[in-house]
Amino acid sequence: MGRKPLSSDLRAVLIHMSHKRNLSVKEIEKLTSVKSRTIQKVLKWYNETGTIAPLKRPTIRGRKINNDYFEVCLALLEQLKLILIEFSIFVLTFNIHPIPI
């Protein structure tokens, strides 16, 4: 199951508890029920960047295809369709049943 990212408000509270109230990670964990490793990551991120914004995860995008490639794919599909039609006619004409795999 995927992890739900912490809200900016909760990140701000964790940072406030650590820096302004001088609470340890274990104390913050007990008060907030946020795992200590998560608190450590938030504090490390804040100390390195000075922001509370979460790290943006890169999105995975499909490859963009150009129009020429798309046209080639369509032509191949059309050829495959014709081959399947011819094969079906052949099977029906000679009453041949393909061997099950």
DSSP file (Angstrom, degrees, kcal/mol; ACC not computed):
  #  RESIDUE AA STRUCTURE BP1 BP2  ACC     N-H-->O    O-->H-N    N-H-->O    O-->H-N    TCO  KAPPA ALPHA  PHI   PSI    X-CA   Y-CA   Z-CA
    1    1 A M              0   0    0      0, 0.0     2,-0.1     0, 0.0     0, 0.0   0.000 360.0 360.0 360.0 142.6    0.0    0.0    0.0
    2    2 A G        -     0   0    0      1,-0.1     2,-0.3     0, 0.0     0, 0.0  -0.373 360.0-113.4 -75.7 153.8    1.3    3.5   -0.8
    3    3 A R        -     0   0    0     -2,-0.1    -1,-0.1     1,-0.0     0, 0.0  -0.673  22.6-127.3 -87.8 141.1    2.2    5.9    1.9
    4    4 A K        -     0   0    0     -2,-0.3    -1,-0.0     1,-0.1     2,-0.0  -0.755  29.8-119.6 -86.0 127.8    0.1    9.1    2.3
    5    5 A P        -     0   0    0      0, 0.0     2,-0.1     0, 0.0    -1,-0.1  -0.335  29.7-105.2 -67.8 148.9    2.3   12.2    2.3
    6    6 A L        -     0   0    0      1,-0.1     2,-0.0     2,-0.1     0, 0.0  -0.463  36.7-112.9 -71.6 143.6    2.3   14.4    5.4
    7    7 A S     >  -     0   0    0     -2,-0.1     4,-2.1     1,-0.1     5,-0.2  -0.329  22.4-114.7 -70.8 159.9    0.4   17.6    5.2
    8    8 A S  H  > S+     0   0    0      1,-0.2     4,-2.4     2,-0.2     5,-0.2   0.862 117.1  56.5 -62.3 -35.9    2.3   20.9    5.3
    9    9 A D  H  > S+     0   0    0      2,-0.2     4,-2.0     1,-0.2    -1,-0.2   0.921 107.9  46.0 -62.7 -44.2    0.6   21.7    8.5
   10   10 A L  H  > S+     0   0    0      2,-0.2     4,-2.4     1,-0.2    -1,-0.2   0.889 111.1  52.7 -67.8 -38.1    1.8   18.6   10.2
   11   11 A R  H  X S+     0   0    0     -4,-2.1     4,-2.3     1,-0.2    -1,-0.2   0.917 109.1  50.3 -59.9 -43.1    5.3   19.1    8.9
   12   12 A A  H  X S+     0   0    0     -4,-2.4     4,-2.6     1,-0.2    -2,-0.2   0.891 109.7  50.7 -63.2 -39.8    5.2   22.6   10.4
   13   13 A V  H  X S+     0   0    0     -4,-2.0     4,-2.7     2,-0.2    -1,-0.2   0.920 109.8  50.0 -64.3 -43.6    4.1   21.2   13.7
   14   14 A L  H  X S+     0   0    0     -4,-2.4     4,-1.7     1,-0.2    -2,-0.2   0.914 113.2  46.1 -61.2 -43.5    6.9   18.6   13.7
   15   15 A I  H  X S+     0   0    0     -4,-2.3     4,-3.1     2,-0.2     5,-0.4   0.910 112.7  50.4 -66.2 -42.5    9.5   21.3   13.0
   16   16 A H  H  X>S+     0   0    0     -4,-2.6     4,-2.0     1,-0.2     5,-1.6   0.921 109.7  50.8 -60.9 -44.7    8.1   23.7   15.6
   17   17 A M  H  <5S+     0   0    0     -4,-2.7     6,-2.4     3,-0.2    -1,-0.2   0.868 117.1  40.6 -62.9 -35.9    8.1   20.9   18.2
   18   18 A S  H  <5S+     0   0    0     -4,-1.7     4,-0.3     4,-0.2    -2,-0.2   0.938 126.6  28.7 -78.5 -48.0   11.7   20.1   17.5
   19   19 A H  H  <5S+     0   0    0     -4,-3.1    -3,-0.2    -5,-0.2    -2,-0.2   0.873 130.2  30.9 -86.9 -39.1   13.2   23.6   17.0
   20   20 A K  T  <5S+     0   0    0     -4,-2.0    -3,-0.2    -5,-0.4    -4,-0.1   0.848 130.6  32.5 -90.4 -37.0   11.0   25.9   19.2
   21   21 A R  S   <S-     0   0    0     -5,-1.6    -3,-0.2     2,-0.1    -4,-0.1   0.480  97.2-133.8-100.1  -2.9   10.1   23.5   22.0
   22   22 A N        +     0   0    0     -6,-0.3     2,-0.3    -4,-0.3    -4,-0.2   0.851  44.6 162.9  54.3  40.9   13.3   21.5   21.9
   23   23 A L        -     0   0    0     -6,-2.4    -1,-0.2     1,-0.1    -2,-0.1  -0.653  36.9-118.6 -88.1 147.2   11.6   18.1   22.0
   24   24 A S     >  -     0   0    0     -2,-0.3     4,-2.5     1,-0.1     5,-0.2  -0.323  26.8-107.2 -76.6 165.7   13.4   15.0   20.9
   25   25 A V  H  > S+     0   0    0      1,-0.2     4,-2.5     2,-0.2     5,-0.1   0.901 121.7  52.4 -60.2 -41.7   12.3   12.9   18.0
   26   26 A K  H  > S+     0   0    0      2,-0.2     4,-2.1     1,-0.2    -1,-0.2   0.900 109.7  48.5 -63.0 -40.9   11.1   10.2   20.5
   27   27 A E  H  > S+     0   0    0      2,-0.2     4,-2.0     1,-0.2    -2,-0.2   0.914 112.1  48.7 -65.5 -41.8    9.0   12.8   22.4
   28   28 A I  H  X S+     0   0    0     -4,-2.5     4,-2.4     1,-0.2     6,-0.4   0.906 109.4  53.8 -63.6 -40.3    7.5   14.1   19.2
   29   29 A E  H  X S+     0   0    0     -4,-2.5     4,-2.4     1,-0.2     5,-0.2   0.916 108.9  48.2 -59.8 -44.3    6.7   10.5   18.1
   30   30 A K  H  < S+     0   0    0     -4,-2.1    -1,-0.2     1,-0.2    -2,-0.2   0.877 115.9  44.0 -64.8 -37.7    4.9    9.9   21.3
   31   31 A L  H  < S+     0   0    0     -4,-2.0    -2,-0.2    -5,-0.1    -1,-0.2   0.816 127.2  26.6 -78.2 -30.8    2.9   13.1   21.1
   32   32 A T  H  < S-     0   0    0     -4,-2.4    -2,-0.2     2,-0.2    -3,-0.2   0.607  90.1-130.5-110.5 -14.1    2.0   12.9   17.4
   33   33 A S     <  +     0   0    0     -4,-2.4     2,-0.4    -5,-0.3    -4,-0.1   0.689  62.1 138.1  64.8  19.4    2.0    9.1   16.5
   34   34 A V        -     0   0    0     -6,-0.4    -1,-0.3    -5,-0.2    -2,-0.2  -0.825  63.5-104.0 -92.4 134.5    4.2    9.9   13.5
   35   35 A K     >  -     0   0    0     -2,-0.4     4,-2.1     1,-0.1     3,-0.4  -0.231  22.6-123.5 -61.4 145.8    7.0    7.4   13.2
   36   36 A S  H  > S+     0   0    0      1,-0.2     4,-2.7     2,-0.2     5,-0.2   0.852 110.6  56.1 -60.9 -36.7   10.5    8.6   14.3
   37   37 A R  H  > S+     0   0    0      1,-0.2     4,-2.1     2,-0.2    -1,-0.2   0.894 107.9  48.8 -63.3 -38.4   12.0    7.8   10.9
   38   38 A T  H  > S+     0   0    0     -3,-0.4     4,-2.3     2,-0.2    -2,-0.2   0.915 110.9  49.9 -66.0 -43.0    9.4   10.1    9.2
   39   39 A I  H  X S+     0   0    0     -4,-2.1     4,-2.7     1,-0.2     5,-0.2   0.919 110.0  51.5 -61.3 -43.7   10.1   12.9   11.7
   40   40 A Q  H  X S+     0   0    0     -4,-2.7     4,-2.6     1,-0.2    -1,-0.2   0.902 109.8  49.3 -60.4 -41.6   13.9   12.5   11.1
   41   41 A K  H  X S+     0   0    0     -4,-2.1     4,-2.6     2,-0.2    -1,-0.2   0.910 111.5  48.8 -64.6 -41.9   13.3   12.8    7.3
   42   42 A V  H  X S+     0   0    0     -4,-2.3     4,-2.4     2,-0.2    -2,-0.2   0.931 114.1  45.6 -63.5 -45.6   11.2   15.9    7.8
   43   43 A L  H  X S+     0   0    0     -4,-2.7     4,-2.7     2,-0.2    -2,-0.2   0.896 112.8  50.2 -66.5 -39.7   13.7   17.6   10.1
   44   44 A K  H  X S+     0   0    0     -4,-2.6     4,-2.2    -5,-0.2     5,-0.2   0.935 111.3  48.9 -62.7 -45.4   16.6   16.7    7.8
   45   45 A W  H  X S+     0   0    0     -4,-2.6     4,-2.5     1,-0.2     5,-0.5   0.917 112.8  48.0 -59.9 -44.0   14.7   18.1    4.8
   46   46 A Y  H  X S+     0   0    0     -4,-2.4     4,-2.4     1,-0.2    -2,-0.2   0.917 111.9  49.0 -64.1 -43.9   14.0   21.3    6.7
   47   47 A N  H  < S+     0   0    0     -4,-2.7    -1,-0.2     1,-0.2    -2,-0.2   0.843 117.2  41.9 -65.8 -33.3   17.6   21.7    7.9
   48   48 A E  H  < S+     0   0    0     -4,-2.2    -2,-0.2    -5,-0.2    -1,-0.2   0.843 131.9  19.5 -82.1 -35.1   19.0   21.2    4.4
   49   49 A T  H  < S-     0   0    0     -4,-2.5    -3,-0.2     2,-0.2    -2,-0.2   0.689  87.2-132.0-111.0 -23.8   16.5   23.2    2.4
   50   50 A G  S  < S+     0   0    0     -4,-2.4     2,-0.3    -5,-0.5    -4,-0.2   0.581  74.2 102.7  78.5   8.6   14.8   25.6    4.9
   51   51 A T        -     0   0    0     -6,-0.4    -1,-0.3     2,-0.1    -2,-0.2  -0.853  64.8-148.0-121.9 159.5   11.4   24.7    3.6
   52   52 A I        +     0   0    0     -2,-0.3    -6,-0.1    -3,-0.1   -41,-0.1   0.464  61.5 120.8 -99.9  -3.8    8.6   22.5    4.8
   53   53 A A        -     0   0    0      1,-0.1    -2,-0.1    -8,-0.1     3,-0.1  -0.347  68.8-113.6 -62.1 136.4    7.5   21.5    1.4
   54   54 A P        -     0   0    0      0, 0.0     2,-0.3     0, 0.0    -1,-0.1  -0.306  36.5 -91.1 -69.4 156.4    7.7   17.8    0.7
   55   55 A L        -     0   0    0      1,-0.1     2,-0.4    -2,-0.0   -10,-0.0  -0.502  42.9-124.5 -66.3 128.1   10.1   16.4   -1.8
   56   56 A K        -     0   0    0     -2,-0.3    -1,-0.1    -3,-0.1     3,-0.0  -0.629  20.2-139.5 -77.6 127.4    8.4   16.1   -5.1
   57   57 A R        -     0   0    0     -2,-0.4     2,-0.1     1,-0.1    -1,-0.0  -0.693  24.5-109.5 -85.4 138.5    8.5   12.6   -6.5
   58   58 A P        -     0   0    0      0, 0.0     2,-0.3     0, 0.0    -1,-0.1  -0.414  31.6-129.1 -67.2 141.7    9.2   12.4  -10.2
   59   59 A T        -     0   0    0     -2,-0.1     2,-0.7    -3,-0.0    -3,-0.0  -0.667  13.1-128.8 -90.1 147.3    6.3   11.3  -12.3
   60   60 A I        -     0   0    0     -2,-0.3     2,-0.4     0, 0.0    -1,-0.0  -0.853  29.6-171.1 -97.9 121.3    6.6    8.4  -14.7
   61   61 A R        -     0   0    0     -2,-0.7     2,-0.1     1,-0.0     3,-0.1  -0.839  24.2-112.3-112.9 149.1    5.3    9.4  -18.1
   62   62 A G        -     0   0    0     -2,-0.4     2,-0.2     1,-0.1    -1,-0.0  -0.382  47.0 -89.4 -70.5 157.5    4.8    7.2  -21.1
   63   63 A R        -     0   0    0     -2,-0.1     2,-0.4     1,-0.1    -1,-0.1  -0.490  39.7-127.3 -70.0 134.3    7.0    7.8  -24.1
   64   64 A K        -     0   0    0     -2,-0.2     2,-0.4    -3,-0.1    -1,-0.1  -0.662  23.8-151.7 -81.0 135.5    5.6   10.3  -26.5
   65   65 A I        -     0   0    0     -2,-0.4     2,-0.1     2,-0.0    -1,-0.0  -0.848   9.2-127.3-109.7 146.5    5.4    9.0  -30.0
   66   66 A N     >  -     0   0    0     -2,-0.4     4,-2.0     1,-0.1     5,-0.2  -0.373  30.4-102.8 -84.9 170.9    5.6   11.2  -33.1
   67   67 A N  H  > S+     0   0    0      1,-0.2     4,-2.4     2,-0.2     5,-0.2   0.848 118.5  55.9 -63.7 -37.0    3.1   11.1  -35.9
   68   68 A D  H  > S+     0   0    0      2,-0.2     4,-2.1     1,-0.2    -1,-0.2   0.935 108.6  47.1 -62.9 -45.6    5.3    9.0  -38.2
   69   69 A Y  H  > S+     0   0    0      1,-0.2     4,-2.3     2,-0.2    -1,-0.2   0.902 111.3  52.1 -61.9 -41.4    5.7    6.2  -35.6
   70   70 A F  H  X S+     0   0    0     -4,-2.0     4,-2.3     1,-0.2    -1,-0.2   0.903 108.7  50.3 -61.4 -42.7    2.0    6.3  -35.0
   71   71 A E  H  X S+     0   0    0     -4,-2.4     4,-2.2     2,-0.2    -1,-0.2   0.883 109.2  51.5 -64.8 -38.7    1.2    5.9  -38.7
   72   72 A V  H  X S+     0   0    0     -4,-2.1     4,-2.5     2,-0.2    -2,-0.2   0.918 109.8  50.1 -63.6 -43.2    3.6    2.9  -38.9
   73   73 A C  H  X S+     0   0    0     -4,-2.3     4,-2.4     1,-0.2    -2,-0.2   0.918 110.3  49.5 -61.6 -43.9    1.9    1.3  -36.0
   74   74 A L  H  X S+     0   0    0     -4,-2.3     4,-2.1     1,-0.2    -1,-0.2   0.906 110.6  50.3 -61.8 -41.3   -1.5    1.8  -37.6
   75   75 A A  H  X S+     0   0    0     -4,-2.2     4,-2.2     2,-0.2    -2,-0.2   0.908 110.6  49.5 -64.1 -42.0   -0.2    0.3  -40.9
   76   76 A L  H  X S+     0   0    0     -4,-2.5     4,-2.5     1,-0.2    -2,-0.2   0.901 110.3  50.5 -64.0 -40.5    1.1   -2.7  -39.1
   77   77 A L  H  X S+     0   0    0     -4,-2.4     4,-2.3     2,-0.2    -1,-0.2   0.891 109.2  51.3 -63.9 -38.5   -2.1   -3.3  -37.3
   78   78 A E  H  X S+     0   0    0     -4,-2.1     4,-1.9     2,-0.2    -2,-0.2   0.904 110.6  48.6 -65.3 -40.7   -4.0   -3.0  -40.6
   79   79 A Q  H  X S+     0   0    0     -4,-2.2     4,-2.4     2,-0.2    -2,-0.2   0.903 110.9  50.9 -64.2 -41.2   -1.7   -5.7  -42.1
   80   80 A L  H  X S+     0   0    0     -4,-2.5     4,-2.5     1,-0.2    -2,-0.2   0.898 107.8  53.1 -62.5 -40.6   -2.2   -7.9  -39.1
   81   81 A K  H  X S+     0   0    0     -4,-2.3     4,-2.0     1,-0.2    -1,-0.2   0.918 109.9  47.7 -60.7 -43.7   -5.9   -7.6  -39.4
   82   82 A L  H  X S+     0   0    0     -4,-1.9     4,-2.6     2,-0.2    -2,-0.2   0.895 110.7  51.5 -65.2 -40.2   -5.7   -8.7  -43.1
   83   83 A I  H  X S+     0   0    0     -4,-2.4     4,-2.5     1,-0.2    -2,-0.2   0.916 110.0  49.4 -62.8 -42.6   -3.5  -11.6  -42.2
   84   84 A L  H  X S+     0   0    0     -4,-2.5     4,-2.4     2,-0.2    -1,-0.2   0.879 110.7  50.0 -65.2 -37.3   -6.0  -12.7  -39.5
   85   85 A I  H  X S+     0   0    0     -4,-2.0     4,-2.3     2,-0.2    -2,-0.2   0.936 112.1  47.5 -64.7 -46.0   -8.9  -12.5  -42.0
   86   86 A E  H  X S+     0   0    0     -4,-2.6     4,-2.3     1,-0.2    -2,-0.2   0.904 112.2  50.1 -62.2 -40.8   -7.0  -14.5  -44.6
   87   87 A F  H  X S+     0   0    0     -4,-2.5     4,-2.7     2,-0.2    -1,-0.2   0.912 109.7  50.9 -64.0 -42.4   -6.1  -17.1  -41.9
   88   88 A S  H  X S+     0   0    0     -4,-2.4     4,-2.5     1,-0.2    -2,-0.2   0.909 110.5  48.7 -61.7 -42.1   -9.7  -17.3  -40.8
   89   89 A I  H  X S+     0   0    0     -4,-2.3     4,-2.6     2,-0.2    -1,-0.2   0.913 111.6  50.2 -63.5 -42.1  -10.8  -17.9  -44.4
   90   90 A F  H  X S+     0   0    0     -4,-2.3     4,-2.3     2,-0.2     6,-0.2   0.927 111.6  47.7 -60.9 -46.4   -8.2  -20.6  -44.9
   91   91 A V  H  X>S+     0   0    0     -4,-2.7     5,-1.8     1,-0.2     4,-0.6   0.915 115.5  44.8 -63.0 -43.7   -9.2  -22.4  -41.7
   92   92 A L  H  <5S+     0   0    0     -4,-2.5     3,-0.3    -5,-0.2    -1,-0.2   0.875 112.6  51.7 -68.5 -37.2  -12.9  -22.2  -42.6
   93   93 A T  H  <5S+     0   0    0     -4,-2.6    -2,-0.2     1,-0.2    -1,-0.2   0.916 121.1  30.9 -66.3 -44.0  -12.3  -23.3  -46.2
   94   94 A F  H  <5S-     0   0    0     -4,-2.3    -1,-0.2    -5,-0.2    -2,-0.2   0.301 104.2-123.5-101.3   8.9  -10.2  -26.4  -45.3
   95   95 A N  T  <5 +     0   0    0     -4,-0.6     2,-0.4    -3,-0.3    -3,-0.2   0.893  53.3 162.0  51.1  46.8  -12.0  -27.1  -42.1
   96   96 A I      < -     0   0    0     -5,-1.8    -1,-0.2    -6,-0.2    -2,-0.1  -0.818  27.7-155.4 -99.2 133.9   -8.7  -27.0  -40.2
   97   97 A H        -     0   0    0     -2,-0.4    -5,-0.0    -5,-0.0     0, 0.0  -0.941  22.4-120.9-110.1 123.6   -8.8  -26.5  -36.4
   98   98 A P        -     0   0    0      0, 0.0     3,-0.0     0, 0.0     0, 0.0  -0.273  33.7-103.4 -60.3 146.9   -5.7  -25.0  -34.9
   99   99 A I        -     0   0    0      1,-0.1     2,-0.1     2,-0.0     0, 0.0  -0.558  38.8-116.5 -72.3 128.3   -4.0  -27.2  -32.3
  100  100 A P              0   0    0      0, 0.0    -1,-0.1     0, 0.0    -3,-0.0  -0.388 360.0 360.0 -66.9 144.4   -4.8  -25.9  -28.8
  101  101 A I              0   0    0     -2,-0.1    -2,-0.0    -3,-0.0     0, 0.0   0.434 360.0 360.0 -91.2 360.0   -1.8  -24.7  -26.8
